[in-house]
């Protein structure tokens, strides 16, 4: 490594954040100029800027674009040293450049671990919902992204994308084939972990662990001073970071959105995929973002599925009634079913014409929310209450009598007669016997 004399100014750098401090034992030759240009070249004078992590003209972030491996180097590309200086990654003048910790984290030559041993990314998968000590076979090693970060970030994003299976829980909602987790949300979680973690005191690596029910992205070190988990979730701590220089570079390179946009995108991507909101925890010296693959709403019960299946409507329309029985907008219909604005309006119109849903304007909203009609919504809630308990009954006995029904639900006899008649009409029960011998048997609606 190139040895340098520590200047008086550098000795006072202890007041700066870790990334901005100068490493007196590092020189310009310890940085990879080719990596600098490939990672930040488009953000400089020699290329189209990637300002604030904005998408390109096709609406795609840099990290989501396929690399153009056949592209010839641009001879007019800004020299690496000038890029580093413009971003504040190196200070002073040649030949006595001051090399910051951030520059070494991002672009240090091999072995980059000499500068920071924990700057890599580990990706694993666990069989089940918890790691069991002493049972190594429950954990599968997926891959590793070695530092420097300009190399590790794209590699890490590729590893986690490869691990996104097809969604199992959402199949009950008849949704189109979609990833276990939205890749955009998972990418935001990883890049945010890399950008905001503690590189000064923590020596462990950023870790991504896939479980059967969730994926956890853990960054060593707790939150930046003054920030809390509640503030992170609410968005009020969106600008709190211990690595502003690192964040600036990742934004310019197109791997992060502008300040505060990463969390917003993570929440939006999960909501769009009908998944639970991200969860945040700070414990055992690490900050962890958990993305769960369970639906945002509980999967529709067997009673409601049976009714929707008998409405004689199309697959898109069934999907919407099962995923959003408590109301949906045209925009939600369009996004969930990947249809055009015109197609969404046409198919919702068919539901309105058939008295399945009805539009309502909430407050000053210009677009309506579509709710189930009163009779259909009443039927849904009735079935959600009755069907599970009837299935329990038939799991133990082969038939149901009026007295059994009255005892189970603690209702009057006239209500018993009315409800049993409705369950027969809807196709959940079949009446057998006559007079005192009258009883009820389960049909397909109760067996599904």
N, C-alpha and C positions, 0 to 999 in steps of 0.2 A: 504494500500500500504506500502511496505517496505521503511522505511526512511533511508537516507544515509547522511553522512557528505560530503559537497562539497569540493573537493580537489582544490589546487591552479591551477593545470593543467586544471581541468574542468571549472574553472572560466574564463580561457582564451579561451575556445572553441567557443566564439562568432565569431572568425575568420573562423570557419568551416561552411560548408553548413548545413542547418537545419537538414538533416537526420543524419549527423555524430555527432551532438552535444549530449552531455550527459544530461540525465534527472536526476537531483539530487534526485528527489522524487520517483524514480523507482528502483526496485531491481529485481534480477533474478527470484524471485517467481511471478513477474508480467507478465512473458512470458509463453506461452503454449508450453512445450517441444514436445508434441505429434504432434502439428501443424508444428513445426519446422522440425521434421523428415519426416512427410508426404509431406511437400512442398519442402524440400531441401535434403532429404536423398539420392536421386539418384545422387546428384551432389557432394556427399562427398566420402570419402574413402570406405564407406560401400556399395556403389552401382555404377552402370554404370554412368559416368559423363554426364551431359547435357551441355557440353561446348558451350559457345557463342550461346545458343539457337538453336543448330544444330538439324536437324531431326534425328530420330532413323533410324535403318537399313531399315525400310519400308518407309522412307521419310516423317514421320509424326512428327510435333512438339508436345511437351509434352501437351500443352493445347488442342490439337485436339484429343488426345488419350482417349479412354474410360477408366475410372478408374477401376483397378482390385480390386474390393471390397472383393473378397474371398482370397486375398493373405495374408499369414501369415507374421507377422512382422519378419524382419531379425534380429536375435539375435546379429549379428556382425555389425549392423548399427552403425555408428558413433554417439556418444552421442550428444544430442541437444546442450549442452553447448559448446562442441568442434566445432560444426558446426557454431554456432553463433560467436565464437571467430575467427575462420578461415576467416569468411566473413567480420570481422570488425564490426559486429553488437553489440558486447559487447567488452569492453576494460578492461585492468588491470588484476587482478588475484582474485581468490576466497579468501575469501567470499565477498570481496568488488568490485564486478564487476561494471563497468560503463555501463549503459544501454543507447543505442543511441535512438534518436527519430525514426530512421528507424526500429529498432528492435520492438518498440512498435507499430508502424504503421502496421508492417507485422504480428506480432505474439502476440500482447497484449491480455491478458486474459479478459474475460467479466467483467464489461462492457467496451469494447474497446473504446467506444465513449468518455470516460473520458480523454483519452490521446489525441484524436483529433476528435472533433464532426463532421467534414466534410469528414471523410475518407470513407464514403459509396458511393454506386452507385444507382442512381434513373433511372428507365426506364419507359417511358410514350409513349402513342400514341395519336396524335391529328387528329381529323377529319378535313380534308382540308389541306391548305398549310400555315396556320398561326394560332397562338394562339390568340383568341379574349378575351380581358379582360372582365370579368363579365359573360362569358359564360362557366361555369365549365363543362357543358355537352360535350363540344367539346374536352376535354382532358380525356383520360382513363388511369388510373393508372395500369401499368403492373406488376411491382414488385420492390423489393428493395434488394440490396446486402449489408448486414451489415458488418462493419469492425470486425476484422482486415483484412488487404489486402490479406493475404494468403488464407483467406476464401472468401473474396468478389470477387476476380478476377475470380475464376472458376464459382462462382454463377452468376456474371454479364455476363460472356461469354455465359452461358447457357440461360439466359433471352433474350439476343439479338438474339441468334440463333433461338429461338422459335418464334420470331417476323418476321423473314424473310419469307414473303409470296411468292407465285409464281409470276413471273414477268408478269405484264400486258403489258407495252409498247413494250416489245420485241416480243410479239406474232405476231405483224404485220410483223416481219421479218421471220416468220415461224421457229423460233428457237426452239430447244428442251426445254422441261420443265426445268426451272432453277430458282434459288432463285431471289427474288427481288433485293438483293445485294449479292455479293460474301461474304460468311461468313469469309473467310480469311482477306479480306480488312476491314470488320467491326470489327473483332477481333483486328487487328493491331491498328485501330483508338482508340478503347477503352483502350487497354493496354498502348498505348503511352500516352493517356490522363492521366491515373493513374500514370504512371512513371514520367512524366515531369511537373505535375501541381505544384502549390504553396501550400504547406502544412503549411507554417509558418504564412502567413498573411491571406489567404483566409479560411473562415470557412464553405462555402457552399460545397455541394457534387458534385462529377462528375455526369454529367447528359446526358442521351441518350434519344432523342425525335424522334419518327418516325412520319413523315408527309406523306401525300399522294404521294408527289413527291420526297422526300428526307429523309435522317436520319441525325440528327445533334448530334455530340458527343462533349460536351463542358467541358473543364477543367478549374476550377477556377484559376485566376491569368493569367497574360499575359506571353509572351515568356521569356525565360531566358535572362538575361542582355546581350545586344549586338546582339541578334538574331532578324531578321525581318521576316515578312510573306513571302516576296519574297525569302529570303534565305532558308526558310523551303521548299517552293515549288521547288526550283532549286536543293535542296539537299546539299547546301553548309553549312547549319546550322545543319546538321544531328547529329553532335557530341555535340551540345549545350544542356546541361541539368542542372537543378538546383539540381537534386537528383541522383548523380552518384552512391551512395551506393545502393539506391533502384533499379536503373537500373541494376546494377551488379547482384543483387539477382534474379530479374525477368528473366534476361538472363540465369543465371545458372539453374533456375527452368524450363526453356523451354517455358516460356510465351512470350518471346521477342526474335527476332533475334539479331545478333551481331550489333554493332554500325552502324547506317546508313541503316541497312537492312529493318527495319520496313516500312519506307516510300516507299522504292523501291518495296517492296512486295505489299503494298497497291495500288500503281499505276499499277503494273503488273496485279493484280487480277481484277481491274476495266477494264483495257484494254482487258484482256482475255474475259471478259463478255460483251464486246462491249458497255460499259457504259462510261459516261463522266468522265474526270479526277476529283480526289478529289479537293475540294475547301477549302481554309483556310481564316478565318477572325479573327481579334483580336479587340474586342470591349466590352464595358460595363464590363471591368474587367475579361474577360474570353477569352480563345483561343478555337475556334470552328472548327472542321473538318466536312465538309458536303459531304455526298455521295449521288449523285442524281441517280434516277432509270430511267433516260431518256437515250436513246441510244447515243453512241458516234457519230454516223452518223444519219442524219435525216432519218426516215423510208422511204422506197421506195414509190414513188408516184403511184397512181392507173394506170397510163399509163404503167410504167415499170413493175409493177406486172402483168398486163394483158399480156404483151409480154413474160415475163419469163414463165408464166403459160402455154403459147402456144408452148413452145419450145420442149415439149415432153421429158423432162429430169427428173432425179430422185429427190426425196425430198432434199437430201444432196446438190445436185448441184443447185437446185433452191434457197436453203437457202443461199448458198455462193454468188450467183449472186445478191441477194437482200441485203445481209448484207455488201458485199464488191464490189460494182460495179466499184469502182475506182482502183481495183487491189488487189490481194491476193497472199500469198505464200502457199506452200504445208503445212508448219507447221501450218499456220492459218486455213487451211482447216481441218487438222487433229484435232486440238484442238476444233474448233467450233462444229464439227460434231461428236466428240468422236469416230473416226475411226482410224484404224492402218495406219502406214506409207504406206504400200502396197496398202491398200484400197484408201487412199487419192490420191496416184499417178495414180491408175487405173481410178478413176472417173474424175480426172483432164484431163487425157489423152483422155477420151471420149469427153470432152468439146473441147479439141484442135482439135481432128479428125473431129468434126462437125463444125469447124470454128466459134465457139462461143467465145473462148478465144485464145490468142496467148501468148507464153512465151517471156519475154524480160529480159536480164541480165543488171542490173544497176551497173555501175562502176565496181569494182573488186569483186562483189558478186558472190559466187559460185552457189547459187540457184537462179532460175529465179522468177520474179514476173509475174503473169498471168493477162493480161488485156483483156477487151472485144475487139473483132475485130473492126476495124475502122467503118464498116457499122453499126454494132450493137450498138456501142457506140454513133454514130451520131443519130441513131434512138432514143436511150434513152434520149439524151439531147433535141431532138426535141419534144418528148412526155412530158418531164418534164416541158417544156415551154408552150406547146399548151393545153394539157389536162385540167389543172386546170381552165384556162380561158374559155374553151369551156363548162366546167361544170357550171360555173357561168352563161354563156349565156343561157344554157338549163334550168337553175333554174328559169329563167324569161320568156322564150319563148319556144314554142314547136318544132320549126324547125329553121334551119340555111340556109341562102342563101349565094351565093358567095359574094355579096356586104357586107353582115354582117361580113363575115370572113376577107375580105379585110380591113374593118374599124377597126376591133378588133386588128389586128396585123400590120396594116399599111405596107403592102407589095404590090408588083405589081400584076397585074391580072394573068400573066403567072405563077408566083409563087403560087398564090391562087389555080389555077387549079391543079398544080402538088401536092401541099400539101393536098388538099381535096381528090385527087385520092389515095394518100398514106394512109390517115386516113381510107378510105373505104377499101383498101387492108388489112390494119392491123386489121380491125374489130372494129373500133371506131365509124364509121358513116355508115349509110345506105342511098343510094341515092333514091330519090323519084321524080316523075313527069318527064316531058320532056321539052326540049326547054326552053322558058322563065319561065316556071313553075318549073324548076328543083330546088329542095331543098334537105336538108340533115336532117336525123333524128338520134338521139343518139342510140347506141347499148349497149350491156352489158359492153363493155370496158369503156364507159363513166359513167355508172351508178354505178360501183363498188367503 
